[in-house]
Amino acid sequence: MPIIVNLDVMMAKRKISAGELAERVGITPANLSILKNNKAKAVRFSTLEAICRELHCQPGDILEFSEEEGIHL
């Protein structure tokens, strides 16, 4: 998938655990893990907004587009 989730990088910068972020955002730790490990097929804007609010960042700080990731030979 050409969208890379760099959530773990931003969480490390903000020194927040996955459990704490999940609680603050209002999602399960399992769902946060799916997103963090680049396994999610979609993310709700409301969830993305809540994550950005808690981490004091922009969506582009945690989401990255990579053409190389999208190429499958």
Distance bins in CASP14 RR format, pairs under 12 A and 6 or more apart:
PFRMAT RR
TARGET T0000
AUTHOR 0000-0000-0000
RMODE 2
METHOD distances of the structure
MODEL  1
1 38 1 0 0 1 0 0 0 0 0 0 0
1 39 0 0 0 0 1 0 0 0 0 0 0
1 40 0 0 0 0 1 0 0 0 0 0 0
1 41 0 0 0 0 1 0 0 0 0 0 0
1 42 0 0 0 0 0 1 0 0 0 0 0
1 63 0 0 0 0 0 1 0 0 0 0 0
1 64 0 0 0 0 0 1 0 0 0 0 0
1 65 0 0 0 0 0 1 0 0 0 0 0
1 66 0 0 0 0 1 0 0 0 0 0 0
1 67 0 0 0 0 0 1 0 0 0 0 0
1 68 0 0 0 0 0 1 0 0 0 0 0
1 69 1 0 0 1 0 0 0 0 0 0 0
1 70 1 0 0 1 0 0 0 0 0 0 0
1 71 0 0 0 0 0 1 0 0 0 0 0
1 72 0 0 0 0 1 0 0 0 0 0 0
2 38 0 0 0 0 0 1 0 0 0 0 0
2 63 0 0 0 0 0 1 0 0 0 0 0
2 64 0 0 0 0 1 0 0 0 0 0 0
2 65 1 0 1 0 0 0 0 0 0 0 0
2 66 1 0 1 0 0 0 0 0 0 0 0
2 67 1 0 0 1 0 0 0 0 0 0 0
2 68 1 0 0 1 0 0 0 0 0 0 0
2 69 1 0 1 0 0 0 0 0 0 0 0
2 70 1 1 0 0 0 0 0 0 0 0 0
2 71 0 0 0 0 1 0 0 0 0 0 0
2 72 0 0 0 0 0 1 0 0 0 0 0
3 35 0 0 0 0 0 1 0 0 0 0 0
3 38 0 0 0 0 1 0 0 0 0 0 0
3 39 0 0 0 0 0 1 0 0 0 0 0
3 40 0 0 0 0 1 0 0 0 0 0 0
3 41 0 0 0 0 1 0 0 0 0 0 0
3 42 0 0 0 0 0 1 0 0 0 0 0
3 43 0 0 0 0 1 0 0 0 0 0 0
3 48 0 0 0 0 0 1 0 0 0 0 0
3 59 0 0 0 0 0 1 0 0 0 0 0
3 60 0 0 0 0 0 1 0 0 0 0 0
3 62 0 0 0 0 0 1 0 0 0 0 0
3 63 1 0 0 1 0 0 0 0 0 0 0
3 64 1 0 0 1 0 0 0 0 0 0 0
3 65 1 0 0 1 0 0 0 0 0 0 0
3 66 1 0 0 1 0 0 0 0 0 0 0
3 67 0 0 0 0 0 1 0 0 0 0 0
3 69 1 0 0 1 0 0 0 0 0 0 0
3 70 0 0 0 0 1 0 0 0 0 0 0
4 35 0 0 0 0 0 1 0 0 0 0 0
4 36 0 0 0 0 0 1 0 0 0 0 0
4 37 0 0 0 0 0 1 0 0 0 0 0
4 38 1 0 0 1 0 0 0 0 0 0 0
4 39 0 0 0 0 0 1 0 0 0 0 0
4 40 0 0 0 0 0 1 0 0 0 0 0
4 60 0 0 0 0 0 1 0 0 0 0 0
4 62 0 0 0 0 1 0 0 0 0 0 0
4 63 1 0 0 1 0 0 0 0 0 0 0
4 64 1 0 1 0 0 0 0 0 0 0 0
4 65 1 0 0 1 0 0 0 0 0 0 0
4 66 1 0 1 0 0 0 0 0 0 0 0
4 67 0 0 0 0 0 1 0 0 0 0 0
4 68 0 0 0 0 1 0 0 0 0 0 0
4 69 1 0 0 1 0 0 0 0 0 0 0
4 70 0 0 0 0 0 1 0 0 0 0 0
5 11 0 0 0 0 0 1 0 0 0 0 0
5 32 0 0 0 0 0 1 0 0 0 0 0
5 33 0 0 0 0 0 1 0 0 0 0 0
5 34 0 0 0 0 1 0 0 0 0 0 0
5 35 1 0 1 0 0 0 0 0 0 0 0
5 36 1 0 0 1 0 0 0 0 0 0 0
5 37 1 0 0 1 0 0 0 0 0 0 0
5 38 1 0 1 0 0 0 0 0 0 0 0
5 39 0 0 0 0 1 0 0 0 0 0 0
5 40 1 0 0 1 0 0 0 0 0 0 0
5 41 0 0 0 0 0 1 0 0 0 0 0
5 42 0 0 0 0 0 1 0 0 0 0 0
5 43 0 0 0 0 1 0 0 0 0 0 0
5 47 0 0 0 0 0 1 0 0 0 0 0
5 48 0 0 0 0 0 1 0 0 0 0 0
5 51 0 0 0 0 0 1 0 0 0 0 0
5 59 0 0 0 0 0 1 0 0 0 0 0
5 60 0 0 0 0 0 1 0 0 0 0 0
5 61 0 0 0 0 0 1 0 0 0 0 0
5 62 1 0 0 1 0 0 0 0 0 0 0
5 63 1 0 0 1 0 0 0 0 0 0 0
5 64 1 0 0 1 0 0 0 0 0 0 0
5 65 0 0 0 0 0 1 0 0 0 0 0
5 66 0 0 0 0 0 1 0 0 0 0 0
5 69 0 0 0 0 0 1 0 0 0 0 0
6 12 0 0 0 0 0 1 0 0 0 0 0
6 13 0 0 0 0 0 1 0 0 0 0 0
6 35 0 0 0 0 0 1 0 0 0 0 0
6 36 0 0 0 0 1 0 0 0 0 0 0
6 37 0 0 0 0 0 1 0 0 0 0 0
6 38 0 0 0 0 1 0 0 0 0 0 0
6 51 0 0 0 0 0 1 0 0 0 0 0
6 55 0 0 0 0 0 1 0 0 0 0 0
6 57 0 0 0 0 0 1 0 0 0 0 0
6 58 0 0 0 0 0 1 0 0 0 0 0
6 59 0 0 0 0 0 1 0 0 0 0 0
6 60 0 0 0 0 1 0 0 0 0 0 0
6 61 1 0 0 1 0 0 0 0 0 0 0
6 62 1 0 1 0 0 0 0 0 0 0 0
6 63 1 0 0 1 0 0 0 0 0 0 0
6 64 1 0 1 0 0 0 0 0 0 0 0
6 65 0 0 0 0 0 1 0 0 0 0 0
6 66 0 0 0 0 0 1 0 0 0 0 0
7 13 0 0 0 0 0 1 0 0 0 0 0
7 14 0 0 0 0 0 1 0 0 0 0 0
7 16 0 0 0 0 0 1 0 0 0 0 0
7 18 0 0 0 0 1 0 0 0 0 0 0
7 21 0 0 0 0 1 0 0 0 0 0 0
7 22 0 0 0 0 0 1 0 0 0 0 0
7 25 0 0 0 0 0 1 0 0 0 0 0
7 27 0 0 0 0 0 1 0 0 0 0 0
7 31 0 0 0 0 0 1 0 0 0 0 0
7 32 1 0 0 1 0 0 0 0 0 0 0
7 33 0 0 0 0 1 0 0 0 0 0 0
7 34 0 0 0 0 0 1 0 0 0 0 0
7 35 1 0 0 1 0 0 0 0 0 0 0
7 36 1 0 1 0 0 0 0 0 0 0 0
7 37 0 0 0 0 1 0 0 0 0 0 0
7 38 0 0 0 0 1 0 0 0 0 0 0
7 39 0 0 0 0 0 1 0 0 0 0 0
7 40 0 0 0 0 1 0 0 0 0 0 0
7 43 0 0 0 0 1 0 0 0 0 0 0
7 47 0 0 0 0 0 1 0 0 0 0 0
7 48 0 0 0 0 0 1 0 0 0 0 0
7 51 1 0 0 1 0 0 0 0 0 0 0
7 52 0 0 0 0 0 1 0 0 0 0 0
7 54 0 0 0 0 0 1 0 0 0 0 0
7 55 0 0 0 0 1 0 0 0 0 0 0
7 57 0 0 0 0 1 0 0 0 0 0 0
7 59 0 0 0 0 0 1 0 0 0 0 0
7 60 0 0 0 0 0 1 0 0 0 0 0
7 61 0 0 0 0 1 0 0 0 0 0 0
7 62 1 0 1 0 0 0 0 0 0 0 0
7 63 0 0 0 0 1 0 0 0 0 0 0
7 64 0 0 0 0 0 1 0 0 0 0 0
8 14 0 0 0 0 0 1 0 0 0 0 0
8 16 0 0 0 0 0 1 0 0 0 0 0
8 17 0 0 0 0 0 1 0 0 0 0 0
8 18 0 0 0 0 1 0 0 0 0 0 0
8 21 0 0 0 0 0 1 0 0 0 0 0
8 32 0 0 0 0 0 1 0 0 0 0 0
8 33 0 0 0 0 0 1 0 0 0 0 0
8 35 0 0 0 0 0 1 0 0 0 0 0
8 36 1 0 1 0 0 0 0 0 0 0 0
8 37 0 0 0 0 1 0 0 0 0 0 0
8 38 0 0 0 0 1 0 0 0 0 0 0
8 55 0 0 0 0 0 1 0 0 0 0 0
8 62 0 0 0 0 1 0 0 0 0 0 0
9 16 0 0 0 0 0 1 0 0 0 0 0
9 36 0 0 0 0 0 1 0 0 0 0 0
9 55 0 0 0 0 0 1 0 0 0 0 0
9 57 0 0 0 0 0 1 0 0 0 0 0
9 60 0 0 0 0 0 1 0 0 0 0 0
9 61 0 0 0 0 1 0 0 0 0 0 0
9 62 1 0 0 1 0 0 0 0 0 0 0
9 63 0 0 0 0 0 1 0 0 0 0 0
9 64 0 0 0 0 1 0 0 0 0 0 0
10 16 0 0 0 0 1 0 0 0 0 0 0
10 18 0 0 0 0 0 1 0 0 0 0 0
10 21 0 0 0 0 1 0 0 0 0 0 0
10 35 0 0 0 0 0 1 0 0 0 0 0
10 36 0 0 0 0 0 1 0 0 0 0 0
10 51 0 0 0 0 1 0 0 0 0 0 0
10 52 0 0 0 0 1 0 0 0 0 0 0
10 54 0 0 0 0 1 0 0 0 0 0 0
10 55 1 0 1 0 0 0 0 0 0 0 0
10 56 0 0 0 0 1 0 0 0 0 0 0
10 57 1 0 1 0 0 0 0 0 0 0 0
10 58 0 0 0 0 1 0 0 0 0 0 0
10 59 0 0 0 0 0 1 0 0 0 0 0
10 60 0 0 0 0 1 0 0 0 0 0 0
10 61 1 0 1 0 0 0 0 0 0 0 0
10 62 1 0 1 0 0 0 0 0 0 0 0
10 63 0 0 0 0 0 1 0 0 0 0 0
10 64 0 0 0 0 0 1 0 0 0 0 0
11 17 1 0 0 1 0 0 0 0 0 0 0
11 18 1 0 0 1 0 0 0 0 0 0 0
11 19 0 0 0 0 1 0 0 0 0 0 0
11 20 0 0 0 0 1 0 0 0 0 0 0
11 21 1 0 0 1 0 0 0 0 0 0 0
11 22 0 0 0 0 0 1 0 0 0 0 0
11 24 0 0 0 0 0 1 0 0 0 0 0
11 25 0 0 0 0 0 1 0 0 0 0 0
11 32 0 0 0 0 1 0 0 0 0 0 0
11 33 0 0 0 0 0 1 0 0 0 0 0
11 35 0 0 0 0 0 1 0 0 0 0 0
11 36 1 0 0 1 0 0 0 0 0 0 0
11 51 0 0 0 0 1 0 0 0 0 0 0
11 54 0 0 0 0 1 0 0 0 0 0 0
11 55 1 0 0 1 0 0 0 0 0 0 0
11 56 0 0 0 0 0 1 0 0 0 0 0
11 57 0 0 0 0 0 1 0 0 0 0 0
11 61 0 0 0 0 0 1 0 0 0 0 0
11 62 0 0 0 0 1 0 0 0 0 0 0
12 18 0 0 0 0 0 1 0 0 0 0 0
12 21 0 0 0 0 0 1 0 0 0 0 0
12 36 0 0 0 0 0 1 0 0 0 0 0
12 55 0 0 0 0 0 1 0 0 0 0 0
12 62 0 0 0 0 0 1 0 0 0 0 0
13 55 0 0 0 0 1 0 0 0 0 0 0
13 56 0 0 0 0 1 0 0 0 0 0 0
13 57 0 0 0 0 1 0 0 0 0 0 0
13 61 0 0 0 0 1 0 0 0 0 0 0
13 62 0 0 0 0 0 1 0 0 0 0 0
14 20 0 0 0 0 1 0 0 0 0 0 0
14 21 0 0 0 0 1 0 0 0 0 0 0
14 24 0 0 0 0 0 1 0 0 0 0 0
14 51 0 0 0 0 0 1 0 0 0 0 0
14 52 0 0 0 0 0 1 0 0 0 0 0
14 53 0 0 0 0 0 1 0 0 0 0 0
14 54 0 0 0 0 1 0 0 0 0 0 0
14 55 1 0 1 0 0 0 0 0 0 0 0
14 56 1 0 0 1 0 0 0 0 0 0 0
14 57 1 0 0 1 0 0 0 0 0 0 0
14 61 0 0 0 0 0 1 0 0 0 0 0
14 62 0 0 0 0 0 1 0 0 0 0 0
15 21 0 0 0 0 0 1 0 0 0 0 0
15 55 0 0 0 0 0 1 0 0 0 0 0
16 22 0 0 0 0 1 0 0 0 0 0 0
16 23 0 0 0 0 0 1 0 0 0 0 0
16 24 0 0 0 0 1 0 0 0 0 0 0
16 25 0 0 0 0 0 1 0 0 0 0 0
16 32 0 0 0 0 0 1 0 0 0 0 0
16 36 0 0 0 0 0 1 0 0 0 0 0
16 51 0 0 0 0 0 1 0 0 0 0 0
16 54 1 0 0 1 0 0 0 0 0 0 0
16 55 1 0 0 1 0 0 0 0 0 0 0
16 56 0 0 0 0 0 1 0 0 0 0 0
16 57 0 0 0 0 0 1 0 0 0 0 0
17 23 0 0 0 0 1 0 0 0 0 0 0
17 24 0 0 0 0 0 1 0 0 0 0 0
17 29 0 0 0 0 1 0 0 0 0 0 0
17 32 0 0 0 0 0 1 0 0 0 0 0
17 33 0 0 0 0 0 1 0 0 0 0 0
17 36 0 0 0 0 0 1 0 0 0 0 0
17 54 0 0 0 0 0 1 0 0 0 0 0
18 24 0 0 0 0 0 1 0 0 0 0 0
18 25 0 0 0 0 0 1 0 0 0 0 0
18 27 0 0 0 0 0 1 0 0 0 0 0
18 28 0 0 0 0 0 1 0 0 0 0 0
18 29 1 0 1 0 0 0 0 0 0 0 0
18 30 0 0 0 0 1 0 0 0 0 0 0
18 31 0 0 0 0 0 1 0 0 0 0 0
18 32 1 0 1 0 0 0 0 0 0 0 0
18 33 1 0 0 1 0 0 0 0 0 0 0
18 34 0 0 0 0 0 1 0 0 0 0 0
18 35 0 0 0 0 1 0 0 0 0 0 0
18 36 1 0 0 1 0 0 0 0 0 0 0
18 37 0 0 0 0 0 1 0 0 0 0 0
18 51 0 0 0 0 0 1 0 0 0 0 0
18 54 0 0 0 0 0 1 0 0 0 0 0
19 25 0 0 0 0 1 0 0 0 0 0 0
19 26 0 0 0 0 0 1 0 0 0 0 0
19 27 0 0 0 0 1 0 0 0 0 0 0
19 28 0 0 0 0 1 0 0 0 0 0 0
19 29 1 0 1 0 0 0 0 0 0 0 0
19 30 0 0 0 0 0 1 0 0 0 0 0
19 31 0 0 0 0 0 1 0 0 0 0 0
19 32 1 0 0 1 0 0 0 0 0 0 0
19 33 0 0 0 0 1 0 0 0 0 0 0
19 36 0 0 0 0 0 1 0 0 0 0 0
19 54 0 0 0 0 0 1 0 0 0 0 0
20 26 0 0 0 0 0 1 0 0 0 0 0
20 29 0 0 0 0 1 0 0 0 0 0 0
20 32 0 0 0 0 0 1 0 0 0 0 0
20 54 0 0 0 0 1 0 0 0 0 0 0
20 55 0 0 0 0 0 1 0 0 0 0 0
21 27 0 0 0 0 1 0 0 0 0 0 0
21 28 0 0 0 0 0 1 0 0 0 0 0
21 29 0 0 0 0 1 0 0 0 0 0 0
21 31 0 0 0 0 0 1 0 0 0 0 0
21 32 1 0 0 1 0 0 0 0 0 0 0
21 33 0 0 0 0 0 1 0 0 0 0 0
21 35 0 0 0 0 0 1 0 0 0 0 0
21 36 0 0 0 0 1 0 0 0 0 0 0
21 47 0 0 0 0 0 1 0 0 0 0 0
21 50 0 0 0 0 1 0 0 0 0 0 0
21 51 1 0 0 1 0 0 0 0 0 0 0
21 52 0 0 0 0 0 1 0 0 0 0 0
21 53 0 0 0 0 0 1 0 0 0 0 0
21 54 1 0 0 1 0 0 0 0 0 0 0
21 55 1 0 0 1 0 0 0 0 0 0 0
21 57 0 0 0 0 0 1 0 0 0 0 0
21 62 0 0 0 0 0 1 0 0 0 0 0
22 28 1 0 0 1 0 0 0 0 0 0 0
22 29 1 0 1 0 0 0 0 0 0 0 0
22 30 0 0 0 0 1 0 0 0 0 0 0
22 31 1 0 0 1 0 0 0 0 0 0 0
22 32 1 0 1 0 0 0 0 0 0 0 0
22 33 0 0 0 0 1 0 0 0 0 0 0
22 34 0 0 0 0 0 1 0 0 0 0 0
22 35 0 0 0 0 1 0 0 0 0 0 0
22 36 0 0 0 0 1 0 0 0 0 0 0
22 47 0 0 0 0 0 1 0 0 0 0 0
22 50 0 0 0 0 0 1 0 0 0 0 0
22 51 0 0 0 0 1 0 0 0 0 0 0
22 54 0 0 0 0 1 0 0 0 0 0 0
23 29 0 0 0 0 1 0 0 0 0 0 0
23 31 0 0 0 0 0 1 0 0 0 0 0
23 32 0 0 0 0 1 0 0 0 0 0 0
23 50 0 0 0 0 0 1 0 0 0 0 0
23 54 0 0 0 0 1 0 0 0 0 0 0
24 32 0 0 0 0 0 1 0 0 0 0 0
24 47 0 0 0 0 0 1 0 0 0 0 0
24 50 1 0 0 1 0 0 0 0 0 0 0
24 51 0 0 0 0 1 0 0 0 0 0 0
24 52 0 0 0 0 0 1 0 0 0 0 0
24 53 0 0 0 0 1 0 0 0 0 0 0
24 54 1 0 1 0 0 0 0 0 0 0 0
24 55 0 0 0 0 1 0 0 0 0 0 0
24 56 0 0 0 0 0 1 0 0 0 0 0
25 31 0 0 0 0 1 0 0 0 0 0 0
25 32 1 0 0 1 0 0 0 0 0 0 0
25 35 0 0 0 0 1 0 0 0 0 0 0
25 36 0 0 0 0 0 1 0 0 0 0 0
25 43 0 0 0 0 0 1 0 0 0 0 0
25 44 0 0 0 0 0 1 0 0 0 0 0
25 46 0 0 0 0 1 0 0 0 0 0 0
25 47 1 0 0 1 0 0 0 0 0 0 0
25 48 0 0 0 0 1 0 0 0 0 0 0
25 49 0 0 0 0 1 0 0 0 0 0 0
25 50 1 0 1 0 0 0 0 0 0 0 0
25 51 1 0 1 0 0 0 0 0 0 0 0
25 52 0 0 0 0 1 0 0 0 0 0 0
25 53 0 0 0 0 1 0 0 0 0 0 0
25 54 1 0 1 0 0 0 0 0 0 0 0
25 55 0 0 0 0 1 0 0 0 0 0 0
26 32 0 0 0 0 1 0 0 0 0 0 0
26 44 0 0 0 0 0 1 0 0 0 0 0
26 46 0 0 0 0 0 1 0 0 0 0 0
26 47 0 0 0 0 1 0 0 0 0 0 0
26 49 0 0 0 0 0 1 0 0 0 0 0
26 50 1 0 0 1 0 0 0 0 0 0 0
26 51 0 0 0 0 1 0 0 0 0 0 0
26 53 0 0 0 0 0 1 0 0 0 0 0
26 54 0 0 0 0 1 0 0 0 0 0 0
27 33 0 0 0 0 1 0 0 0 0 0 0
27 34 0 0 0 0 1 0 0 0 0 0 0
27 35 0 0 0 0 1 0 0 0 0 0 0
27 36 0 0 0 0 0 1 0 0 0 0 0
27 40 0 0 0 0 0 1 0 0 0 0 0
27 43 0 0 0 0 0 1 0 0 0 0 0
27 44 0 0 0 0 1 0 0 0 0 0 0
27 46 0 0 0 0 0 1 0 0 0 0 0
27 47 1 0 0 1 0 0 0 0 0 0 0
27 48 0 0 0 0 0 1 0 0 0 0 0
27 50 0 0 0 0 1 0 0 0 0 0 0
27 51 0 0 0 0 1 0 0 0 0 0 0
27 54 0 0 0 0 0 1 0 0 0 0 0
28 34 0 0 0 0 1 0 0 0 0 0 0
28 35 0 0 0 0 0 1 0 0 0 0 0
28 47 0 0 0 0 0 1 0 0 0 0 0
29 35 0 0 0 0 0 1 0 0 0 0 0
29 36 0 0 0 0 1 0 0 0 0 0 0
30 36 0 0 0 0 0 1 0 0 0 0 0
30 37 0 0 0 0 0 1 0 0 0 0 0
30 39 0 0 0 0 0 1 0 0 0 0 0
30 40 0 0 0 0 0 1 0 0 0 0 0
31 37 0 0 0 0 0 1 0 0 0 0 0
31 39 0 0 0 0 0 1 0 0 0 0 0
31 40 0 0 0 0 1 0 0 0 0 0 0
31 42 0 0 0 0 0 1 0 0 0 0 0
31 43 0 0 0 0 1 0 0 0 0 0 0
31 44 0 0 0 0 0 1 0 0 0 0 0
31 47 0 0 0 0 1 0 0 0 0 0 0
31 51 0 0 0 0 0 1 0 0 0 0 0
32 39 0 0 0 0 0 1 0 0 0 0 0
32 40 0 0 0 0 1 0 0 0 0 0 0
32 43 0 0 0 0 0 1 0 0 0 0 0
32 47 0 0 0 0 1 0 0 0 0 0 0
32 50 0 0 0 0 0 1 0 0 0 0 0
32 51 0 0 0 0 1 0 0 0 0 0 0
32 54 0 0 0 0 0 1 0 0 0 0 0
32 55 0 0 0 0 0 1 0 0 0 0 0
32 62 0 0 0 0 0 1 0 0 0 0 0
33 39 0 0 0 0 1 0 0 0 0 0 0
33 40 0 0 0 0 1 0 0 0 0 0 0
34 40 1 0 1 0 0 0 0 0 0 0 0
34 41 0 0 0 0 1 0 0 0 0 0 0
34 42 0 0 0 0 0 1 0 0 0 0 0
34 43 0 0 0 0 1 0 0 0 0 0 0
34 47 0 0 0 0 0 1 0 0 0 0 0
35 41 0 0 0 0 0 1 0 0 0 0 0
35 42 0 0 0 0 1 0 0 0 0 0 0
35 43 1 0 0 1 0 0 0 0 0 0 0
35 44 0 0 0 0 0 1 0 0 0 0 0
35 47 1 0 0 1 0 0 0 0 0 0 0
35 48 0 0 0 0 1 0 0 0 0 0 0
35 50 0 0 0 0 0 1 0 0 0 0 0
35 51 0 0 0 0 1 0 0 0 0 0 0
35 62 0 0 0 0 1 0 0 0 0 0 0
35 63 0 0 0 0 0 1 0 0 0 0 0
36 43 0 0 0 0 0 1 0 0 0 0 0
36 51 0 0 0 0 0 1 0 0 0 0 0
36 55 0 0 0 0 0 1 0 0 0 0 0
36 62 0 0 0 0 1 0 0 0 0 0 0
38 62 0 0 0 0 0 1 0 0 0 0 0
38 63 0 0 0 0 0 1 0 0 0 0 0
38 64 0 0 0 0 0 1 0 0 0 0 0
38 66 0 0 0 0 0 1 0 0 0 0 0
38 69 0 0 0 0 1 0 0 0 0 0 0
40 47 0 0 0 0 1 0 0 0 0 0 0
40 48 0 0 0 0 0 1 0 0 0 0 0
40 51 0 0 0 0 0 1 0 0 0 0 0
40 62 0 0 0 0 0 1 0 0 0 0 0
40 63 0 0 0 0 0 1 0 0 0 0 0
42 48 0 0 0 0 0 1 0 0 0 0 0
43 49 0 0 0 0 0 1 0 0 0 0 0
43 50 0 0 0 0 0 1 0 0 0 0 0
43 51 0 0 0 0 1 0 0 0 0 0 0
43 52 0 0 0 0 0 1 0 0 0 0 0
43 59 0 0 0 0 1 0 0 0 0 0 0
43 62 0 0 0 0 1 0 0 0 0 0 0
43 63 0 0 0 0 1 0 0 0 0 0 0
44 50 0 0 0 0 1 0 0 0 0 0 0
44 51 0 0 0 0 0 1 0 0 0 0 0
45 51 0 0 0 0 0 1 0 0 0 0 0
45 52 0 0 0 0 0 1 0 0 0 0 0
45 59 0 0 0 0 1 0 0 0 0 0 0
45 63 0 0 0 0 0 1 0 0 0 0 0
46 52 0 0 0 0 0 1 0 0 0 0 0
46 53 0 0 0 0 0 1 0 0 0 0 0
47 53 0 0 0 0 0 1 0 0 0 0 0
47 54 0 0 0 0 0 1 0 0 0 0 0
47 59 0 0 0 0 0 1 0 0 0 0 0
47 62 0 0 0 0 0 1 0 0 0 0 0
48 54 0 0 0 0 0 1 0 0 0 0 0
48 55 0 0 0 0 0 1 0 0 0 0 0
48 57 0 0 0 0 0 1 0 0 0 0 0
48 58 0 0 0 0 0 1 0 0 0 0 0
48 59 1 0 1 0 0 0 0 0 0 0 0
48 60 0 0 0 0 1 0 0 0 0 0 0
48 61 0 0 0 0 0 1 0 0 0 0 0
48 62 0 0 0 0 1 0 0 0 0 0 0
48 63 1 0 0 1 0 0 0 0 0 0 0
49 55 0 0 0 0 0 1 0 0 0 0 0
49 57 0 0 0 0 0 1 0 0 0 0 0
49 58 0 0 0 0 0 1 0 0 0 0 0
49 59 0 0 0 0 1 0 0 0 0 0 0
49 62 0 0 0 0 0 1 0 0 0 0 0
50 57 0 0 0 0 0 1 0 0 0 0 0
50 59 0 0 0 0 0 1 0 0 0 0 0
51 57 0 0 0 0 1 0 0 0 0 0 0
51 58 0 0 0 0 0 1 0 0 0 0 0
51 59 0 0 0 0 1 0 0 0 0 0 0
51 60 0 0 0 0 0 1 0 0 0 0 0
51 61 0 0 0 0 1 0 0 0 0 0 0
51 62 1 0 0 1 0 0 0 0 0 0 0
51 63 0 0 0 0 0 1 0 0 0 0 0
52 58 1 0 0 1 0 0 0 0 0 0 0
52 59 1 0 1 0 0 0 0 0 0 0 0
52 60 0 0 0 0 1 0 0 0 0 0 0
52 61 1 0 0 1 0 0 0 0 0 0 0
52 62 1 0 0 1 0 0 0 0 0 0 0
52 63 0 0 0 0 1 0 0 0 0 0 0
53 59 0 0 0 0 0 1 0 0 0 0 0
54 62 0 0 0 0 0 1 0 0 0 0 0
55 61 1 0 0 1 0 0 0 0 0 0 0
55 62 1 0 0 1 0 0 0 0 0 0 0
56 62 0 0 0 0 0 1 0 0 0 0 0
57 63 0 0 0 0 0 1 0 0 0 0 0
58 64 0 0 0 0 0 1 0 0 0 0 0
59 65 0 0 0 0 0 1 0 0 0 0 0
END
